[in-house]
């Protein structure tokens, strides 16, 4: 499975900048759906999801998904890769 990687940044409530990737099937061409996945993730972290727009969430590249990631994306339609200040 090919996945599209969206490089994403959002400001936490304490001011730190979160950096994470939103991973979706490469066939998904709906930017609003990708943003909604990011907003859902931010809401779960207690961060204001209204801070996420196309300016903070941009398509980066397409890559092959390893089997464990493919299973998650098939089950949930997306996955989040936490990179920095996501705790």
C-alpha positions in Angstrom: 0.0 0.0 0.0 1.2 3.5 -0.8 0.6 6.2 1.8 0.6 9.9 1.5 2.5 11.7 4.2 1.3 15.2 5.4 3.9 17.1 7.4 1.9 18.9 10.1 2.6 21.5 12.8 0.3 22.8 15.5 0.9 25.1 18.5 0.1 23.4 21.9 -1.8 25.2 24.6 1.5 25.7 26.5 3.0 27.4 23.4 5.3 24.5 22.3 5.2 23.6 18.6 4.0 20.0 17.9 5.3 18.3 14.8 3.6 15.1 13.5 2.8 13.4 10.3 -0.7 12.4 9.2 -0.5 9.2 7.1 -3.4 8.4 4.7 -3.9 6.1 1.7 -2.2 7.7 -1.3 -5.6 7.5 -3.1 -7.2 9.9 -0.7 -7.5 13.3 -2.5 -9.6 15.1 0.1 -7.5 17.7 2.0 -10.4 18.4 4.3 -10.5 14.8 5.4 -6.8 14.9 6.2 -7.3 18.1 8.2 -10.2 16.4 10.1 -7.9 13.5 11.0 -5.4 16.0 12.4 -8.1 17.9 14.3 -9.3 14.7 15.8 -5.8 13.8 16.9 -5.3 17.3 18.4 -8.6 17.2 20.3 -7.5 13.9 21.8 -4.3 15.6 23.0 -6.3 18.5 24.6 -5.0 21.0 22.0 -7.3 23.4 20.2 -8.0 21.7 16.9 -9.1 25.0 15.2 -5.4 25.9 14.9 -4.9 23.4 12.1 -5.3 24.7 8.5 -3.7 23.8 5.2 -0.9 26.2 6.1 0.1 23.9 9.0 -0.6 20.6 7.2 1.0 20.1 3.8 1.5 17.1 1.6 5.1 16.0 1.8 5.6 12.7 -0.1 4.3 9.2 -0.9 5.9 6.1 0.4 5.3 2.3 0.8 3.7 1.4 4.1 5.1 -1.5 6.1 2.5 -4.2 6.9 1.8 -3.0 10.5 1.1 0.6 9.3 -1.0 -0.7 6.4 -3.1 -2.6 8.9 -3.7 0.5 11.0 -4.5 2.7 8.0 -6.9 0.0 6.6 -8.6 -0.1 10.0 -8.7 3.6 10.9 -8.4 5.3 7.5 -5.3 7.2 8.8 -2.4 7.1 11.3 -0.4 9.7 13.1 3.4 9.6 13.4 4.4 11.8 16.4 7.7 13.5 15.7 8.2 16.3 18.2 6.5 17.8 21.3 3.5 15.6 21.0 3.5 14.2 24.6 
